[in-house]
């Protein structure tokens, strides 16, 4: 693969600081207009020029042989996740499709096997049920997988929602749905699967993120966006959840000892036409179809996640950032090159609060990571009613 690991580009963000909190003691209340403008410039730039910047990449992205590699992929029945799961399986990996729609997943596997008949060995793919809108379901999934005692080499937190233009929706767990599906549930899954990731070390956690985090802001006193302090929009729900994901994983990478052998990355797939568009108003779906020159297909959008999941340089790059005490986790752009995430993601004070608040919201103790790394069992308030 041609994309070389180098220092993150700082052209899109300012120099990171320990905190960007307001000096009036109340803490930062939102993005400043300059940050907001920079964020939208980054988004528009990616939209207009992503094909040019990624022109060096092949499609599909060539992958190394992945025999004896086990990968869990959430949200793998459509869009980017479907392409990720299939390409990993075709490269020899044991792929676990962690999905809500079991029927759709099994139908896909049958289709893939039929298309591969006579070409090579059968694909090693299985299906396990998980519903990210239920934290009980996430705990149940993690318990079932860990009980196997098998190694896990890569966890790809790919599933996500963007219900643009829709009113605020709250999950049965009481959380705003973008926050739960895009951040809370993947965070819980990552922590709970640490025993298996440690068995598979060196292993990786790859989070499919979004350039939209550049216009996100996390109010740690109102992560659920229910206080009414600010008017809720689906755009803010989505972008805030993606920023929270970057912040949480930055602290995760920082707190995790290097000897654990687990690298953590966030990835931008680019501006992609996927089934996230099923949640868009019809007029916007139409616009998506009218501008195919700019928008990636799901196959093109899968490349950066596949790169982060398989390229041997990525763990080394994560190690360099950790050794240099870089304030954010490794972030891979749509063109499979390192990039500097948003200015707000460098806010160390907020990131630490996001870490603490997230653990509280997903029902884990504040020392959950340390307990897991020591081999101790971690109690979660979800999934405790028996399987």
BELDA-V195647 format. One record per backbone hydrogen bond with DSSP energy under -0.5 kcal/mol. NH is the residue of the N-H (numbers start at 1). CO is the residue of the C=O. E is the energy in kcal/mol with one decimal. If there is no record, write none. Layout:
NH/CO/E ; NH/CO/E
This chain:
6/4/-0.5 ; 9/338/-0.6 ; 25/22/-0.8 ; 36/32/-2.8 ; 37/33/-2.3 ; 38/34/-2.7 ; 39/35/-2.5 ; 40/36/-2.1 ; 41/37/-2.3 ; 42/38/-2.3 ; 43/39/-1.9 ; 44/40/-2.7 ; 45/41/-2.7 ; 46/42/-2.2 ; 47/43/-2.3 ; 48/44/-2.6 ; 49/45/-2.4 ; 50/46/-1.6 ; 53/49/-2.6 ; 54/50/-1.7 ; 55/52/-1.4 ; 57/54/-1.8 ; 66/91/-3.2 ; 69/66/-1.6 ; 71/94/-2.7 ; 72/154/-2.4 ; 73/71/-0.5 ; 73/96/-2.6 ; 74/156/-2.2 ; 75/98/-1.5 ; 81/78/-0.6 ; 82/78/-1.3 ; 83/79/-1.7 ; 84/80/-2.7 ; 85/81/-2.7 ; 86/82/-2.4 ; 87/83/-2.4 ; 88/84/-2.3 ; 89/85/-2.2 ; 90/86/-2.6 ; 91/87/-1.0 ; 92/89/-1.8 ; 93/88/-2.2 ; 94/69/-3.0 ; 95/93/-0.8 ; 95/124/-2.5 ; 96/71/-3.1 ; 97/95/-0.6 ; 97/126/-3.1 ; 98/73/-2.1 ; 98/96/-1.0 ; 99/97/-1.0 ; 99/128/-2.1 ; 102/100/-1.1 ; 105/101/-1.7 ; 106/102/-2.5 ; 107/103/-2.2 ; 108/104/-2.0 ; 109/105/-2.2 ; 110/106/-2.3 ; 111/107/-2.1 ; 112/108/-2.9 ; 113/109/-2.8 ; 114/110/-2.3 ; 115/111/-2.3 ; 116/112/-1.6 ; 117/113/-0.8 ; 117/114/-0.7 ; 119/116/-2.7 ; 120/116/-1.2 ; 125/123/-1.2 ; 126/95/-2.5 ; 128/97/-2.4 ; 130/99/-2.4 ; 132/130/-0.6 ; 134/131/-2.1 ; 138/134/-1.6 ; 139/135/-2.2 ; 140/136/-2.4 ; 141/137/-2.4 ; 142/138/-2.5 ; 143/139/-2.6 ; 144/140/-2.2 ; 145/141/-2.4 ; 146/142/-2.9 ; 147/143/-2.0 ; 148/145/-1.4 ; 149/146/-1.5 ; 150/145/-0.5 ; 152/196/-2.4 ; 153/70/-1.6 ; 154/70/-1.8 ; 155/204/-2.5 ; 156/72/-3.2 ; 156/154/-0.5 ; 157/155/-0.7 ; 157/206/-2.6 ; 158/156/-1.6 ; 164/162/-1.8 ; 166/163/-1.7 ; 171/175/-3.3 ; 172/133/-0.5 ; 174/171/-1.9 ; 177/169/-2.5 ; 180/176/-2.4 ; 181/177/-2.7 ; 182/178/-2.4 ; 183/179/-1.4 ; 184/179/-2.7 ; 185/180/-3.1 ; 187/183/-2.3 ; 188/184/-2.5 ; 189/185/-2.7 ; 190/186/-2.6 ; 191/187/-2.1 ; 192/188/-2.5 ; 193/189/-1.8 ; 194/191/-1.4 ; 196/193/-0.5 ; 197/193/-2.4 ; 198/194/-3.0 ; 199/195/-1.6 ; 200/196/-1.4 ; 201/198/-1.2 ; 202/261/-0.7 ; 203/261/-2.5 ; 204/153/-2.3 ; 205/263/-2.7 ; 206/155/-3.1 ; 206/204/-0.5 ; 207/265/-2.3 ; 208/157/-2.1 ; 208/206/-0.6 ; 209/207/-0.9 ; 209/267/-3.4 ; 213/210/-1.9 ; 214/211/-1.9 ; 215/212/-1.7 ; 216/213/-1.6 ; 219/217/-0.6 ; 220/218/-0.9 ; 222/219/-2.2 ; 225/222/-1.7 ; 237/233/-2.4 ; 238/234/-2.5 ; 239/235/-2.8 ; 240/236/-2.4 ; 241/237/-1.5 ; 242/238/-1.9 ; 243/239/-1.9 ; 244/240/-2.5 ; 245/241/-1.7 ; 246/242/-1.6 ; 247/243/-2.6 ; 248/244/-2.8 ; 249/245/-2.2 ; 250/246/-1.8 ; 251/247/-1.8 ; 252/248/-2.4 ; 253/249/-2.4 ; 254/250/-1.7 ; 255/251/-2.8 ; 256/252/-1.5 ; 260/257/-1.8 ; 261/258/-1.7 ; 263/203/-2.5 ; 263/261/-0.5 ; 265/205/-2.5 ; 266/330/-2.3 ; 267/207/-2.5 ; 268/332/-2.7 ; 269/209/-0.5 ; 269/267/-0.6 ; 272/270/-0.9 ; 273/296/-2.8 ; 274/272/-1.1 ; 277/274/-2.1 ; 278/275/-1.4 ; 279/276/-1.8 ; 280/277/-1.7 ; 284/281/-0.7 ; 285/281/-2.2 ; 286/282/-2.3 ; 287/283/-1.7 ; 288/284/-2.2 ; 289/285/-1.5 ; 290/286/-1.2 ; 291/287/-0.9 ; 291/288/-0.7 ; 292/289/-0.5 ; 294/291/-1.1 ; 295/291/-1.5 ; 296/271/-2.8 ; 301/297/-2.8 ; 302/298/-1.2 ; 303/300/-1.2 ; 306/302/-2.4 ; 307/303/-2.6 ; 308/304/-2.4 ; 309/305/-1.8 ; 310/306/-1.3 ; 310/307/-0.6 ; 311/307/-2.6 ; 314/311/-1.2 ; 315/311/-0.5 ; 316/312/-0.7 ; 317/313/-2.5 ; 318/314/-2.6 ; 319/315/-2.2 ; 320/316/-2.1 ; 321/317/-2.3 ; 322/318/-2.2 ; 323/319/-2.6 ; 324/320/-2.1 ; 325/322/-1.3 ; 326/321/-2.8 ; 330/264/-0.8 ; 332/266/-2.5 ; 333/337/-3.3 ; 336/333/-2.0 ; 339/331/-2.6 ; 340/9/-0.8 ; 341/339/-0.6 ; 346/342/-0.5 ; 346/343/-1.4 ; 347/344/-1.8 ; 348/17/-0.7 ; 348/346/-1.3 ; 349/18/-1.2 ; 351/347/-2.5 ; 352/348/-2.2 ; 353/349/-1.8 ; 354/350/-2.8 ; 355/351/-2.3 ; 356/352/-2.3 ; 357/353/-2.9 ; 358/354/-2.6 ; 359/355/-2.1 ; 360/356/-1.8 ; 361/357/-2.5 ; 362/358/-2.4 ; 363/360/-1.0 ; 364/359/-2.7 ; 368/365/-1.8 ; 371/367/-2.3 ; 372/368/-2.4 ; 373/369/-2.5 ; 374/370/-1.5 ; 375/372/-1.4 ; 376/371/-2.6 ; 379/377/-0.5 ; 381/363/-1.5
